[in-house]
Amino acid sequence: MTELRPWGNFMVILDSAECKVKRLQINPDHGISYQYHYKRREEWTIVSGVGTVCLDGCDINVTTGDHITIMPLQKHTVSCNGSDPLVIIEVQTGTYFGEDDIVRLSDRYGRS
């Protein structure tokens, strides 16, 4: 099942007690909110496209094959800089994987 977002979409590939795996597609000139989580760690593998990940205020340019680790409480965002969508496989591990564990610090789409 694909869930639409203002920045693109995501599909849950696996949802278990041990982990949640998603496929994120971030459309060109879009990005997710600047956010953090209390209860989960995220591992992002860039499958295709180019973008910028911001971790605690530090920008990292990413492209196919790159890997980013996001720890609980680490502030982060990602945006697509190319003309094609940025596709990421996200593996969440921790104690809780609900969408309500997202704490948005800023959001270009006005979400809280």
C-alpha positions as YAML, in Angstrom:
chain: A
units: angstrom
residues:
- id: 1
  name: MET
  ca: [0.00, 0.00, 0.00]
- id: 2
  name: THR
  ca: [1.38, 3.41, -1.01]
- id: 3
  name: GLU
  ca: [0.75, 6.44, 1.20]
- id: 4
  name: LEU
  ca: [0.87, 9.82, -0.50]
- id: 5
  name: ARG
  ca: [2.62, 12.76, 1.13]
- id: 6
  name: PRO
  ca: [3.17, 16.34, -0.07]
- id: 7
  name: TRP
  ca: [6.81, 15.46, -0.78]
- id: 8
  name: GLY
  ca: [6.11, 12.19, -2.65]
- id: 9
  name: ASN
  ca: [5.08, 8.84, -1.19]
- id: 10
  name: PHE
  ca: [6.12, 5.84, 0.86]
- id: 11
  name: MET
  ca: [5.27, 2.16, 0.84]
- id: 12
  name: VAL
  ca: [5.65, -0.14, 3.84]
- id: 13
  name: ILE
  ca: [7.52, -3.25, 2.69]
- id: 14
  name: LEU
  ca: [7.74, -4.98, 6.08]
- id: 15
  name: ASP
  ca: [6.08, -4.20, 9.41]
- id: 16
  name: SER
  ca: [7.12, -6.54, 12.23]
- id: 17
  name: ALA
  ca: [7.84, -6.37, 15.96]
- id: 18
  name: GLU
  ca: [11.58, -6.15, 15.19]
- id: 19
  name: CYS
  ca: [11.62, -3.56, 12.41]
- id: 20
  name: LYS
  ca: [9.72, -1.59, 9.82]
- id: 21
  name: VAL
  ca: [11.01, -1.25, 6.25]
- id: 22
  name: LYS
  ca: [9.77, 1.47, 3.90]
- id: 23
  name: ARG
  ca: [10.44, 2.60, 0.36]
- id: 24
  name: LEU
  ca: [10.41, 6.41, 0.22]
- id: 25
  name: GLN
  ca: [10.09, 8.37, -3.02]
- id: 26
  name: ILE
  ca: [10.85, 12.06, -2.69]
- id: 27
  name: ASN
  ca: [9.88, 14.09, -5.73]
- id: 28
  name: PRO
  ca: [12.21, 16.68, -7.32]
- id: 29
  name: ASP
  ca: [12.41, 19.98, -5.39]
- id: 30
  name: HIS
  ca: [10.65, 18.44, -2.38]
- id: 31
  name: GLY
  ca: [11.74, 17.11, 1.01]
- id: 32
  name: ILE
  ca: [10.50, 15.70, 4.29]
- id: 33
  name: SER
  ca: [10.10, 17.81, 7.43]
- id: 34
  name: TYR
  ca: [13.06, 18.60, 9.70]
- id: 35
  name: GLN
  ca: [12.30, 16.12, 12.46]
- id: 36
  name: TYR
  ca: [13.46, 13.63, 15.05]
- id: 37
  name: HIS
  ca: [12.16, 10.47, 16.72]
- id: 38
  name: TYR
  ca: [12.28, 9.28, 20.33]
- id: 39
  name: LYS
  ca: [11.91, 5.53, 19.92]
- id: 40
  name: ARG
  ca: [13.58, 4.45, 16.70]
- id: 41
  name: ARG
  ca: [16.79, 4.42, 14.73]
- id: 42
  name: GLU
  ca: [16.63, 4.73, 10.93]
- id: 43
  name: GLU
  ca: [19.03, 3.39, 8.32]
- id: 44
  name: TRP
  ca: [18.64, 4.99, 4.89]
- id: 45
  name: THR
  ca: [20.08, 3.44, 1.73]
- id: 46
  name: ILE
  ca: [19.86, 5.61, -1.37]
- id: 47
  name: VAL
  ca: [18.53, 3.46, -4.22]
- id: 48
  name: SER
  ca: [18.39, 6.13, -6.93]
- id: 49
  name: GLY
  ca: [18.52, 9.87, -7.41]
- id: 50
  name: VAL
  ca: [20.48, 12.66, -5.78]
- id: 51
  name: GLY
  ca: [19.68, 14.68, -2.71]
- id: 52
  name: THR
  ca: [20.82, 16.37, 0.47]
- id: 53
  name: VAL
  ca: [20.47, 14.93, 3.95]
- id: 54
  name: CYS
  ca: [20.73, 17.32, 6.88]
- id: 55
  name: LEU
  ca: [21.77, 15.66, 10.17]
- id: 56
  name: ASP
  ca: [21.82, 17.97, 13.20]
- id: 57
  name: GLY
  ca: [22.44, 20.96, 10.93]
- id: 58
  name: CYS
  ca: [25.18, 19.37, 8.78]
- id: 59
  name: ASP
  ca: [24.41, 18.90, 5.07]
- id: 60
  name: ILE
  ca: [25.49, 15.68, 3.34]
- id: 61
  name: ASN
  ca: [25.09, 15.22, -0.41]
- id: 62
  name: VAL
  ca: [23.82, 11.72, -1.23]
- id: 63
  name: THR
  ca: [23.46, 9.61, -4.35]
- id: 64
  name: THR
  ca: [22.85, 5.99, -5.35]
- id: 65
  name: GLY
  ca: [24.52, 3.52, -2.97]
- id: 66
  name: ASP
  ca: [25.05, 5.94, -0.09]
- id: 67
  name: HIS
  ca: [24.00, 4.96, 3.42]
- id: 68
  name: ILE
  ca: [22.95, 7.22, 6.31]
- id: 69
  name: THR
  ca: [22.36, 6.23, 9.95]
- id: 70
  name: ILE
  ca: [19.94, 8.34, 11.99]
- id: 71
  name: MET
  ca: [19.94, 7.77, 15.74]
- id: 72
  name: PRO
  ca: [17.02, 8.49, 18.10]
- id: 73
  name: LEU
  ca: [16.76, 12.23, 18.88]
- id: 74
  name: GLN
  ca: [18.99, 13.12, 15.92]
- id: 75
  name: LYS
  ca: [17.43, 15.95, 13.92]
- id: 76
  name: HIS
  ca: [17.19, 15.13, 10.23]
- id: 77
  name: THR
  ca: [15.65, 15.87, 6.85]
- id: 78
  name: VAL
  ca: [16.24, 14.85, 3.25]
- id: 79
  name: SER
  ca: [15.41, 16.60, 0.00]
- id: 80
  name: CYS
  ca: [15.62, 15.67, -3.66]
- id: 81
  name: ASN
  ca: [17.97, 17.88, -5.70]
- id: 82
  name: GLY
  ca: [17.78, 16.11, -9.06]
- id: 83
  name: SER
  ca: [15.33, 16.00, -11.92]
- id: 84
  name: ASP
  ca: [14.34, 12.42, -11.03]
- id: 85
  name: PRO
  ca: [12.82, 11.27, -7.72]
- id: 86
  name: LEU
  ca: [15.09, 10.33, -4.83]
- id: 87
  name: VAL
  ca: [14.33, 6.74, -3.77]
- id: 88
  name: ILE
  ca: [15.37, 5.54, -0.31]
- id: 89
  name: ILE
  ca: [14.98, 2.24, 1.51]
- id: 90
  name: GLU
  ca: [14.45, 3.03, 5.19]
- id: 91
  name: VAL
  ca: [14.93, 0.39, 7.88]
- id: 92
  name: GLN
  ca: [13.57, 1.37, 11.30]
- id: 93
  name: THR
  ca: [14.68, -0.45, 14.45]
- id: 94
  name: GLY
  ca: [13.74, 0.33, 18.02]
- id: 95
  name: THR
  ca: [10.78, 0.03, 20.35]
- id: 96
  name: TYR
  ca: [8.03, 1.82, 18.40]
- id: 97
  name: PHE
  ca: [7.48, 2.57, 14.69]
- id: 98
  name: GLY
  ca: [4.26, 4.62, 14.61]
- id: 99
  name: GLU
  ca: [3.99, 7.82, 12.58]
- id: 100
  name: ASP
  ca: [3.12, 9.67, 15.83]
- id: 101
  name: ASP
  ca: [6.78, 9.29, 16.93]
- id: 102
  name: ILE
  ca: [7.67, 12.05, 14.44]
- id: 103
  name: VAL
  ca: [8.47, 15.37, 16.12]
- id: 104
  name: ARG
  ca: [8.46, 18.03, 13.39]
- id: 105
  name: LEU
  ca: [10.70, 21.02, 13.99]
- id: 106
  name: SER
  ca: [9.91, 22.67, 10.65]
- id: 107
  name: ASP
  ca: [7.84, 21.68, 7.66]
- id: 108
  name: ARG
  ca: [7.50, 23.47, 4.32]
- id: 109
  name: TYR
  ca: [3.98, 22.04, 3.92]
- id: 110
  name: GLY
  ca: [2.64, 23.48, 7.19]
- id: 111
  name: ARG
  ca: [2.22, 20.17, 9.01]
- id: 112
  name: SER
  ca: [2.75, 20.03, 12.77]
...
